[in-house]
């Protein structure tokens, strides 16, 4: 330990006050604000040219708006009451699934602030049958990616996977979402583990 705490010491002294202007800052001052807004010149085809400000006195013309083809959204309700929305696109042989819970950090009670963040952290740490490393290995083997996150109003579990492995990927996602954790996993996340 003493190897890193011996001399020589790097000392940095910060002295407040006026500073000399740097060459590159002085070259690119904007006319309106007096601060650096763009490079003073650019190189194109090995020729130096000046950067000119765009004309903002008039709005740019509106071009033709292309027709956007949104997929039809199919809806269904599972036997347990969960609503399913399905939008099909066939351009890429992949499926994206989002399991969205209508609760986020704003649902945390005053005595349990941080609960949503804790729960999402525990979900990423493993299940009763898989460790976090095994979950990562399964995702790699299946060509899947599962992410868990949330905000003030929602908590989402996202799955992106290739179509041939959809069933196995959904099984992995379901195993992660089920809150069945060991005390060791919870201790590791909360920082009280040994």
Residue frames as a rotation matrix with the C-alpha (Angstrom) as fourth column:
UNK 1
0.566 0.824 0.000 0.00
0.824 -0.566 0.000 0.00
0.000 0.000 -1.000 0.00
UNK 2
0.410 -0.471 -0.781 2.85
0.211 -0.784 0.584 2.42
-0.888 -0.404 -0.222 0.79
UNK 3
-0.472 -0.599 0.647 4.09
0.743 0.125 0.658 1.97
-0.475 0.791 0.386 -2.77
UNK 4
-0.098 0.546 0.832 1.28
0.860 -0.374 0.347 4.22
0.500 0.750 -0.433 -4.02
UNK 5
0.850 0.514 -0.115 1.31
0.487 -0.684 0.542 6.75
0.200 -0.517 -0.832 -1.19
UNK 6
0.162 -0.871 -0.464 4.94
0.723 -0.215 0.657 7.88
-0.672 -0.442 0.595 -1.34
UNK 7
0.282 -0.171 -0.944 6.65
-0.389 -0.920 0.050 10.78
-0.877 0.353 -0.326 -3.10
UNK 8
-0.995 -0.095 -0.016 6.67
0.091 -0.984 0.154 12.24
-0.030 0.151 0.988 -5.76
UNK 9
-0.202 0.963 -0.175 3.27
0.629 -0.009 -0.778 13.87
-0.751 -0.268 -0.604 -5.49
UNK 10
-0.586 0.143 0.798 1.39
0.675 -0.459 0.578 15.51
0.449 0.877 0.173 -8.33
UNK 11
-0.383 0.437 -0.814 0.09
0.590 -0.562 -0.580 18.86
-0.711 -0.702 -0.042 -7.14
UNK 12
-0.327 0.376 0.867 -2.44
0.803 -0.373 0.464 20.91
0.498 0.848 -0.180 -9.08
UNK 13
-0.633 0.102 -0.768 -2.98
0.463 -0.745 -0.480 24.54
-0.621 -0.659 0.425 -8.17
UNK 14
-0.038 0.707 0.706 -6.11
0.940 -0.214 0.265 26.27
0.339 0.674 -0.656 -9.41
UNK 15
-0.733 -0.230 -0.640 -5.87
0.445 -0.874 -0.195 30.07
-0.514 -0.428 0.744 -9.41
UNK 16
0.312 0.907 0.283 -9.10
0.875 -0.158 -0.458 31.92
-0.370 0.391 -0.843 -10.24
UNK 17
-0.078 -0.290 -0.954 -8.94
-0.021 -0.956 0.293 34.96
-0.997 0.043 0.069 -12.43
UNK 18
0.647 0.299 -0.701 -8.72
-0.624 -0.320 -0.712 36.13
-0.437 0.899 -0.021 -16.03
UNK 19
0.171 -0.560 0.811 -7.26
0.400 0.791 0.462 33.77
-0.900 0.245 0.359 -18.59
UNK 20
-0.593 -0.412 -0.692 -5.57
-0.503 -0.481 0.718 34.45
-0.629 0.774 0.078 -21.90
UNK 21
0.522 0.820 -0.235 -7.73
-0.666 0.220 -0.713 33.72
-0.533 0.529 0.661 -24.92
UNK 22
-0.090 -0.494 0.865 -6.88
0.257 0.828 0.499 30.52
-0.962 0.267 0.052 -26.75
UNK 23
-0.815 -0.311 -0.490 -6.07
-0.371 -0.369 0.852 30.84
-0.445 0.876 0.185 -30.44
UNK 24
-0.885 0.460 0.076 -8.75
0.381 0.620 0.686 28.35
0.268 0.636 -0.723 -31.56
UNK 25
-0.123 0.869 -0.479 -11.47
0.880 -0.127 -0.457 30.06
-0.458 -0.478 -0.749 -29.50
UNK 26
-0.246 -0.032 -0.969 -10.71
-0.050 -0.998 0.045 33.47
-0.968 0.059 0.244 -30.92
UNK 27
-0.952 -0.228 -0.202 -10.98
-0.205 -0.010 0.979 32.21
-0.225 0.974 -0.037 -34.50
UNK 28
-0.743 0.669 -0.035 -14.52
0.478 0.566 0.672 30.90
0.469 0.482 -0.740 -34.25
UNK 29
-0.762 0.490 -0.424 -16.51
0.210 -0.432 -0.877 33.56
-0.613 -0.757 0.226 -32.43
UNK 30
-0.199 0.801 0.565 -20.07
0.979 0.137 0.151 33.99
0.044 0.583 -0.811 -33.62
UNK 31
-0.705 -0.068 0.706 -21.29
0.265 -0.949 0.173 37.45
0.658 0.309 0.687 -34.67
UNK 32
0.233 0.921 0.313 -24.46
-0.080 -0.303 0.950 37.36
0.969 -0.246 0.003 -32.56
UNK 33
0.941 0.243 -0.235 -23.28
0.170 0.260 0.950 35.87
0.292 -0.935 0.204 -29.24
UNK 34
0.432 -0.855 0.287 -19.51
-0.819 -0.505 -0.273 36.29
0.378 -0.117 -0.918 -29.35
UNK 35
0.156 -0.365 0.918 -18.94
-0.615 0.691 0.379 32.64
-0.773 -0.624 -0.117 -28.38
UNK 36
-0.833 -0.535 -0.144 -17.62
-0.466 0.537 0.703 29.70
-0.299 0.652 -0.696 -30.37
UNK 37
0.197 0.978 0.072 -20.41
-0.682 0.189 -0.707 28.46
-0.705 0.091 0.704 -32.62
UNK 38
0.976 0.087 0.198 -18.72
0.085 0.690 -0.719 26.65
-0.199 0.718 0.667 -35.50
UNK 39
0.126 -0.979 0.160 -15.26
0.789 0.197 0.582 25.94
-0.602 0.053 0.797 -36.85
UNK 40
0.080 -0.176 -0.981 -13.61
-0.259 -0.954 0.150 28.90
-0.962 0.243 -0.122 -38.56
UNK 41
-0.100 -0.091 -0.991 -13.04
-0.995 0.007 0.099 26.79
-0.002 0.996 -0.092 -41.67
UNK 42
0.518 0.219 0.827 -13.49
-0.250 0.963 -0.098 23.29
-0.818 -0.156 0.553 -42.98
UNK 43
-0.611 -0.738 -0.285 -11.61
-0.575 0.166 0.801 21.15
-0.544 0.654 -0.526 -45.45
UNK 44
0.544 0.725 0.421 -13.40
-0.116 0.563 -0.818 19.74
-0.831 0.396 0.391 -48.47
UNK 45
0.884 -0.286 0.369 -11.47
0.460 0.400 -0.793 18.02
0.079 0.871 0.485 -51.23
UNK 46
0.036 -0.946 -0.322 -8.32
0.977 -0.034 0.209 19.35
-0.209 -0.323 0.923 -49.56
UNK 47
-0.439 -0.077 0.895 -9.51
0.393 -0.912 0.114 22.93
0.808 0.402 0.431 -50.16
UNK 48
-0.753 0.163 -0.638 -10.17
0.590 -0.264 -0.763 25.22
-0.293 -0.951 0.103 -47.22
UNK 49
-0.348 0.715 0.607 -13.56
0.395 -0.476 0.786 26.91
0.851 0.513 -0.117 -47.25
UNK 50
-0.895 0.074 0.439 -15.44
-0.395 -0.588 -0.706 29.13
0.206 -0.805 0.556 -44.86
UNK 51
-0.619 0.745 -0.250 -18.46
0.785 0.590 -0.186 28.09
0.009 -0.312 -0.950 -42.84
UNK 52
-0.813 0.417 0.407 -21.44
-0.263 -0.885 0.384 30.27
0.520 0.205 0.829 -43.61
UNK 53
-0.781 0.599 0.178 -24.46
-0.118 0.139 -0.983 30.59
-0.614 -0.789 -0.038 -41.37
UNK 54
-0.603 0.633 0.486 -27.74
0.796 0.429 0.427 29.32
0.062 0.645 -0.762 -42.84
UNK 55
-0.801 0.419 0.428 -30.39
-0.253 -0.884 0.393 31.85
0.542 0.207 0.814 -43.82
UNK 56
-0.711 0.545 -0.443 -32.94
0.701 0.507 -0.501 31.83
-0.048 -0.667 -0.743 -41.00
UNK 57
-0.874 0.388 -0.292 -34.98
-0.353 -0.921 -0.166 34.79
-0.333 -0.042 0.942 -42.21
UNK 58
-0.004 0.890 -0.457 -37.54
-0.976 0.095 0.195 32.48
0.217 0.446 0.868 -43.88
UNK 59
0.255 0.183 0.949 -38.87
-0.523 0.852 -0.024 29.02
-0.813 -0.491 0.313 -43.12
UNK 60
-0.838 -0.543 -0.049 -37.55
-0.351 0.469 0.810 26.24
-0.417 0.697 -0.584 -45.34
UNK 61
-0.211 0.798 -0.565 -39.99
-0.919 0.035 0.393 24.90
0.333 0.602 0.726 -47.93
UNK 62
-0.035 0.311 0.950 -42.04
-0.595 0.757 -0.270 21.89
-0.803 -0.575 0.159 -46.90
UNK 63
-0.800 -0.320 -0.508 -41.37
-0.599 0.465 0.651 18.93
0.028 0.825 -0.564 -49.16
UNK 64
0.081 0.826 -0.558 -43.71
-0.629 0.476 0.614 16.14
0.773 0.301 0.558 -50.09
UNK 65
-0.222 -0.070 0.973 -44.68
-0.923 0.336 -0.186 14.09
-0.314 -0.939 -0.139 -47.06
UNK 66
-0.702 -0.066 -0.710 -44.37
-0.441 0.822 0.360 10.37
0.560 0.566 -0.606 -47.83
UNK 67
0.457 0.889 0.011 -47.15
-0.652 0.327 0.684 8.01
0.605 -0.320 0.729 -46.85
UNK 68
-0.627 -0.627 0.461 -46.16
-0.770 0.408 -0.491 6.18
0.119 -0.663 -0.739 -43.68
UNK 69
0.130 0.646 -0.753 -47.41
-0.423 0.722 0.547 2.62
0.897 0.248 0.367 -43.57
UNK 70
-0.454 -0.203 0.867 -48.04
-0.890 0.139 -0.434 1.68
-0.033 -0.969 -0.244 -39.95
UNK 71
-0.868 0.142 -0.475 -48.85
0.026 0.970 0.244 -1.96
0.495 0.199 -0.846 -39.27
UNK 72
0.215 0.969 0.120 -52.32
-0.387 -0.028 0.922 -2.96
0.897 -0.245 0.369 -38.14
UNK 73
-0.745 -0.417 0.521 -52.44
-0.619 0.141 -0.772 -3.56
0.249 -0.898 -0.363 -34.39
UNK 74
-0.022 0.686 -0.727 -54.14
0.015 0.727 0.686 -6.74
1.000 0.004 -0.027 -33.27
UNK 75
-0.438 -0.067 0.896 -55.47
-0.849 -0.297 -0.437 -6.93
0.296 -0.952 0.074 -29.70
UNK 76
0.094 0.458 -0.884 -56.39
0.097 0.880 0.466 -9.82
0.991 -0.129 0.039 -27.43
UNK 77
0.144 -0.028 0.989 -56.91
-0.949 -0.287 0.130 -10.47
0.280 -0.958 -0.068 -23.73
UNK 78
-0.643 -0.459 -0.613 -55.35
-0.267 0.885 -0.383 -13.48
0.718 -0.083 -0.691 -22.05
UNK 79
0.158 0.755 -0.636 -57.28
0.412 0.535 0.738 -15.66
0.897 -0.379 -0.226 -19.59
UNK 80
-0.170 -0.289 -0.942 -55.52
0.985 -0.066 -0.157 -13.91
-0.017 -0.955 0.296 -16.68
UNK 81
0.692 0.602 -0.397 -56.70
0.596 -0.788 -0.155 -10.47
-0.406 -0.130 -0.905 -17.89
UNK 82
-0.246 -0.849 -0.468 -53.42
0.208 -0.518 0.830 -9.28
-0.947 0.106 0.304 -19.44
UNK 83
0.818 0.508 -0.270 -54.02
-0.094 -0.345 -0.934 -7.24
-0.567 0.789 -0.234 -22.59
UNK 84
-0.176 -0.848 0.500 -51.87
0.556 0.334 0.761 -8.09
-0.813 0.412 0.413 -25.62
UNK 85
0.713 0.257 -0.653 -51.17
-0.355 -0.671 -0.651 -5.69
-0.605 0.695 -0.387 -28.49
UNK 86
0.010 -0.686 0.727 -49.48
0.515 0.627 0.585 -7.15
-0.857 0.368 0.360 -31.58
UNK 87
0.674 0.073 -0.735 -48.10
-0.517 -0.664 -0.540 -5.19
-0.528 0.744 -0.410 -34.54
UNK 88
0.480 -0.448 0.755 -46.60
0.518 0.839 0.168 -7.36
-0.708 0.310 0.634 -37.29
UNK 89
0.573 -0.433 -0.696 -43.72
-0.776 -0.560 -0.290 -6.33
-0.264 0.706 -0.657 -39.52
UNK 90
0.893 -0.138 0.428 -42.06
0.200 0.974 -0.104 -8.96
-0.403 0.179 0.898 -41.68
UNK 91
0.785 -0.607 -0.128 -38.95
-0.485 -0.473 -0.735 -7.06
0.386 0.639 -0.665 -42.82
UNK 92
-0.378 -0.918 0.122 -36.66
-0.762 0.234 -0.604 -8.73
0.525 -0.321 -0.788 -40.26
UNK 93
0.190 0.476 -0.859 -37.16
0.051 0.869 0.493 -12.22
0.981 -0.137 0.140 -38.75
UNK 94
-0.878 -0.439 -0.190 -37.19
0.240 -0.061 -0.969 -10.92
0.414 -0.896 0.159 -35.17
UNK 95
0.294 0.953 -0.079 -39.78
0.541 -0.098 0.835 -10.40
0.788 -0.288 -0.544 -32.48
UNK 96
-0.814 -0.433 0.388 -39.82
-0.050 -0.613 -0.789 -7.66
0.579 -0.661 0.477 -29.87
UNK 97
0.197 0.845 -0.498 -41.92
0.630 0.280 0.724 -8.10
0.751 -0.456 -0.477 -26.75
UNK 98
-0.728 -0.340 0.595 -42.50
-0.233 -0.694 -0.681 -5.52
0.644 -0.635 0.426 -24.02
UNK 99
0.030 0.676 -0.736 -44.14
0.823 0.401 0.402 -6.49
0.567 -0.618 -0.544 -20.76
UNK 100
-0.613 -0.216 0.760 -45.22
-0.008 -0.960 -0.279 -3.20
0.790 -0.177 0.586 -19.22
UNK 101
-0.227 0.486 -0.844 -46.39
0.958 0.267 -0.103 -2.75
0.175 -0.832 -0.526 -15.63
UNK 102
0.259 0.438 0.860 -48.43
0.294 -0.885 0.362 0.31
0.920 0.159 -0.358 -14.73
UNK 103
0.969 -0.060 -0.240 -46.22
0.218 -0.256 0.942 1.21
-0.118 -0.965 -0.235 -11.76
UNK 104
0.279 -0.916 0.288 -42.96
0.369 -0.174 -0.913 3.08
0.887 0.361 0.289 -11.45
UNK 105
-0.683 -0.654 -0.324 -41.05
0.556 -0.179 -0.812 5.05
0.473 -0.735 0.486 -8.88
UNK 106
-0.618 0.510 0.598 -44.08
-0.571 -0.814 0.105 7.26
0.540 -0.277 0.795 -8.21
UNK 107
0.448 0.801 -0.396 -45.87
-0.294 0.551 0.781 4.17
0.844 -0.233 0.483 -6.84
UNK 108
-0.409 -0.646 -0.645 -43.20
0.500 0.432 -0.750 3.68
0.764 -0.629 0.146 -4.14
UNK 109
0.730 0.650 -0.210 -44.69
0.512 -0.317 0.799 4.42
0.453 -0.691 -0.564 -0.73
UNK 110
0.616 -0.490 0.617 -42.95
-0.520 -0.841 -0.149 7.03
0.592 -0.229 -0.773 1.41
UNK 111
0.568 -0.395 0.722 -41.62
-0.644 0.332 0.689 4.31
-0.512 -0.857 -0.066 3.71
UNK 112
0.339 -0.409 0.847 -40.26
0.425 0.870 0.250 2.25
-0.839 0.275 0.468 0.80
UNK 113
0.745 -0.141 -0.652 -38.63
-0.553 -0.678 -0.485 4.75
-0.374 0.722 -0.582 -1.54
UNK 114
-0.285 -0.885 -0.369 -36.43
-0.946 0.196 0.260 2.97
-0.157 0.423 -0.892 -4.08
UNK 115
-0.008 0.342 0.940 -38.57
-0.287 0.900 -0.329 -0.19
-0.958 -0.272 0.091 -4.13
UNK 116
0.923 0.380 -0.069 -39.12
-0.157 0.206 -0.966 -0.12
-0.353 0.902 0.249 -7.91
UNK 117
0.385 -0.868 -0.314 -35.39
-0.849 -0.199 -0.490 0.33
0.363 0.455 -0.813 -8.52
UNK 118
-0.371 -0.500 0.782 -34.62
-0.803 0.596 -0.001 -2.51
-0.466 -0.629 -0.623 -6.09
UNK 119
0.389 0.612 0.689 -37.13
-0.153 0.780 -0.607 -4.86
-0.909 0.131 0.397 -7.73
UNK 120
0.941 -0.069 -0.331 -35.74
-0.331 0.016 -0.944 -4.23
0.070 0.997 -0.008 -11.23
UNK 121
-0.004 -0.999 0.052 -32.22
-0.972 -0.008 -0.237 -4.82
0.237 -0.051 -0.970 -9.90
UNK 122
-0.243 -0.025 0.970 -33.25
-0.566 0.815 -0.121 -8.11
-0.787 -0.579 -0.212 -8.29
UNK 123
0.776 0.612 0.153 -34.89
-0.220 0.489 -0.844 -9.24
-0.591 0.622 0.514 -11.53
UNK 124
0.691 -0.575 -0.438 -31.53
-0.579 -0.076 -0.812 -8.94
0.434 0.815 -0.385 -13.32
UNK 125
-0.113 -0.824 0.555 -29.63
-0.994 0.099 -0.055 -10.89
-0.010 -0.557 -0.830 -10.65
UNK 126
-0.908 -0.247 -0.338 -31.03
-0.290 0.954 0.081 -14.33
0.302 0.171 -0.938 -11.31
UNK 127
0.208 0.977 -0.058 -33.93
-0.751 0.197 0.630 -16.66
0.627 -0.087 0.774 -10.64
UNK 128
0.481 -0.011 0.877 -34.36
-0.719 0.567 0.401 -19.73
-0.502 -0.824 0.265 -8.45
UNK 129
0.805 -0.125 0.580 -33.08
0.310 0.922 -0.231 -21.84
-0.506 0.366 0.781 -11.34
UNK 130
0.447 -0.646 0.618 -30.56
0.757 -0.095 -0.647 -19.52
0.477 0.757 0.447 -13.08
UNK 131
0.010 -0.532 -0.847 -27.81
0.709 -0.593 0.381 -17.17
-0.705 -0.605 0.371 -11.92
UNK 132
0.610 0.182 -0.771 -27.24
-0.246 -0.882 -0.402 -13.83
-0.753 0.435 -0.493 -13.65
UNK 133
-0.457 -0.834 -0.310 -24.33
-0.655 0.080 0.752 -15.38
-0.602 0.546 -0.582 -15.57
UNK 134
-0.707 0.249 0.662 -26.50
0.438 0.889 0.133 -18.28
-0.555 0.383 -0.738 -16.72
UNK 135
0.452 0.874 -0.180 -29.21
0.423 -0.388 -0.819 -15.83
-0.786 0.294 -0.544 -17.82
UNK 136
0.272 -0.442 -0.855 -26.60
-0.680 -0.716 0.154 -13.96
-0.681 0.540 -0.495 -19.89
UNK 137
-0.781 -0.594 0.191 -25.37
-0.328 0.652 0.684 -17.23
-0.531 0.472 -0.704 -21.40
UNK 138
-0.249 0.788 0.563 -28.94
0.670 0.560 -0.488 -18.28
-0.700 0.256 -0.667 -22.27
UNK 139
0.617 0.466 -0.634 -29.57
-0.057 -0.777 -0.627 -14.93
-0.785 0.423 -0.452 -23.97
UNK 140
-0.189 -0.782 -0.594 -26.38
-0.803 -0.226 0.552 -15.32
-0.566 0.581 -0.585 -25.99
UNK 141
-0.818 -0.114 0.564 -27.27
0.092 0.942 0.324 -18.89
-0.568 0.316 -0.760 -26.96
UNK 142
0.002 0.943 0.334 -30.78
0.757 0.217 -0.616 -17.87
-0.653 0.254 -0.713 -28.05
UNK 143
-0.695 -0.251 0.674 -29.79
0.645 -0.631 0.431 -14.66
0.317 0.735 0.600 -29.84
UNK 144
0.427 0.904 0.039 -32.01
0.700 -0.358 0.618 -12.76
0.572 -0.236 -0.785 -27.43
UNK 145
-0.786 -0.560 0.263 -31.68
0.243 -0.670 -0.701 -9.60
0.569 -0.487 0.662 -25.38
UNK 146
0.339 0.865 -0.369 -33.75
0.754 -0.016 0.657 -8.97
0.562 -0.501 -0.658 -22.25
UNK 147
-0.770 -0.549 0.325 -33.62
0.258 -0.734 -0.629 -5.61
0.584 -0.400 0.707 -20.51
UNK 148
0.174 0.780 -0.602 -35.46
0.948 0.032 0.316 -4.32
0.265 -0.625 -0.734 -17.47
UNK 149
-0.879 -0.457 0.136 -36.04
0.409 -0.869 -0.278 -0.68
0.245 -0.188 0.951 -16.71
UNK 150
0.126 0.964 -0.235 -38.52
0.987 -0.098 0.126 1.80
0.099 -0.248 -0.964 -15.50
UNK 151
-0.646 -0.229 0.728 -39.42
0.234 -0.967 -0.096 5.38
0.726 0.109 0.679 -14.94
UNK 152
-0.871 0.314 0.378 -41.83
-0.491 -0.546 -0.679 7.39
-0.007 -0.777 0.629 -12.84
UNK 153
-0.048 0.996 0.070 -44.98
-0.945 -0.023 -0.327 5.72
-0.324 -0.082 0.942 -14.14
UNK 154
0.832 0.355 -0.426 -44.02
-0.510 0.792 -0.336 2.40
0.218 0.497 0.840 -15.74
UNK 155
-0.085 -0.835 0.544 -41.76
-0.623 0.471 0.625 -0.60
-0.778 -0.286 -0.559 -15.34
UNK 156
0.693 0.313 -0.649 -40.89
-0.721 0.301 -0.624 -2.45
0.000 0.901 0.435 -18.56
UNK 157
-0.040 -0.670 0.741 -39.29
-0.136 0.738 0.661 -5.80
-0.990 -0.074 -0.121 -19.36
UNK 158
0.506 0.154 -0.849 -38.18
-0.810 -0.253 -0.529 -5.87
-0.296 0.955 -0.004 -23.00
UNK 159
0.076 -0.439 0.895 -37.29
0.166 0.891 0.423 -8.90
-0.983 0.117 0.140 -25.08
UNK 160
0.453 -0.033 -0.891 -35.77
-0.860 -0.278 -0.427 -8.87
-0.233 0.960 -0.155 -28.55
UNK 161
-0.182 -0.485 0.856 -35.10
-0.247 0.865 0.437 -12.24
-0.952 -0.132 -0.277 -30.15
UNK 162
-0.785 -0.096 -0.612 -34.83
-0.619 0.171 0.767 -14.08
0.031 0.981 -0.194 -33.45
UNK 163
0.094 0.988 -0.119 -38.07
-0.979 0.114 0.172 -15.80
0.184 0.101 0.978 -34.49
UNK 164
0.091 -0.018 -0.996 -36.84
-0.208 0.977 -0.037 -19.42
0.974 0.211 0.085 -34.45
UNK 165
-0.655 -0.422 -0.627 -35.99
0.495 0.388 -0.778 -19.05
0.572 -0.819 -0.045 -30.72
UNK 166
-0.359 0.568 0.741 -39.09
-0.487 -0.791 0.370 -17.10
0.796 -0.228 0.561 -29.68
UNK 167
0.635 0.688 -0.352 -40.63
-0.076 0.509 0.858 -19.84
0.769 -0.518 0.375 -27.50
UNK 168
0.219 -0.640 -0.737 -37.43
0.887 0.445 -0.123 -20.49
0.407 -0.627 0.665 -25.54
UNK 169
-0.740 -0.498 0.453 -36.79
0.329 -0.855 -0.402 -16.75
0.587 -0.148 0.796 -25.22
UNK 170
0.015 0.839 0.543 -40.30
-0.492 -0.467 0.735 -16.15
0.870 -0.279 0.406 -23.86
UNK 171
0.682 0.165 -0.712 -39.73
0.416 0.714 0.564 -18.94
0.601 -0.681 0.418 -21.32
UNK 172
-0.341 -0.886 -0.313 -36.52
0.860 -0.161 -0.484 -17.21
0.378 -0.435 0.817 -20.20
UNK 173
-0.647 0.172 0.743 -38.32
-0.160 -0.983 0.087 -13.86
0.746 -0.063 0.663 -19.96
UNK 174
0.463 0.886 0.005 -41.12
-0.264 0.133 0.955 -15.44
0.846 -0.444 0.296 -17.91
UNK 175
0.398 -0.390 -0.831 -38.58
0.793 0.601 0.098 -17.00
0.461 -0.698 0.548 -15.54
UNK 176
-0.704 -0.693 0.156 -36.94
0.552 -0.673 -0.492 -13.60
0.446 -0.260 0.856 -15.02
UNK 177
-0.412 0.610 0.677 -40.24
-0.354 -0.792 0.498 -11.78
0.840 -0.035 0.542 -14.44
UNK 178
0.580 0.619 -0.530 -41.51
0.239 0.492 0.837 -14.21
0.779 -0.612 0.138 -11.80
UNK 179
0.087 -0.526 0.846 -40.45
-0.768 -0.576 -0.279 -12.79
0.634 -0.626 -0.454 -8.45
UNK 180
0.993 0.063 -0.104 -39.00
0.013 0.798 0.603 -15.90
0.120 -0.600 0.791 -6.85
UNK 181
0.298 -0.942 0.157 -35.59
-0.406 -0.274 -0.872 -15.01
0.864 0.196 -0.464 -5.53
UNK 182
0.292 -0.307 -0.906 -33.34
0.755 0.656 0.021 -16.55
0.587 -0.690 0.423 -2.96
UNK 183
0.924 -0.005 -0.384 -32.28
0.296 -0.627 0.721 -14.68
-0.244 -0.779 -0.577 0.16
UNK 184
-0.012 -1.000 -0.009 -28.68
0.679 -0.015 0.734 -14.75
-0.734 0.003 0.679 -1.12
UNK 185
-0.280 -0.037 0.959 -29.68
0.899 -0.361 0.248 -12.93
0.337 0.932 0.134 -4.32
UNK 186
0.710 0.614 0.346 -31.60
0.427 -0.765 0.482 -10.26
0.561 -0.195 -0.805 -2.41
UNK 187
0.718 -0.517 -0.467 -28.71
0.402 -0.240 0.884 -9.85
-0.569 -0.822 0.035 0.03
UNK 188
-0.274 -0.862 0.427 -26.26
0.881 -0.047 0.472 -9.37
-0.387 0.505 0.772 -2.87
UNK 189
-0.056 0.321 0.945 -28.41
0.731 -0.632 0.258 -6.65
0.680 0.705 -0.200 -4.44
UNK 190
0.859 0.489 0.150 -29.17
0.253 -0.661 0.706 -4.82
0.444 -0.569 -0.692 -1.19
UNK 191
0.123 -0.912 0.391 -25.50
-0.356 -0.408 -0.840 -4.84
0.926 -0.036 -0.375 -0.18
UNK 192
0.378 0.055 0.924 -26.12
-0.926 0.023 0.377 -6.75
-0.001 -0.998 0.060 3.04
UNK 193
0.956 -0.050 -0.291 -24.60
-0.001 0.985 -0.174 -10.00
0.295 0.166 0.941 1.80
UNK 194
0.606 -0.783 0.137 -21.27
-0.281 -0.051 0.958 -11.26
-0.744 -0.619 -0.251 3.01
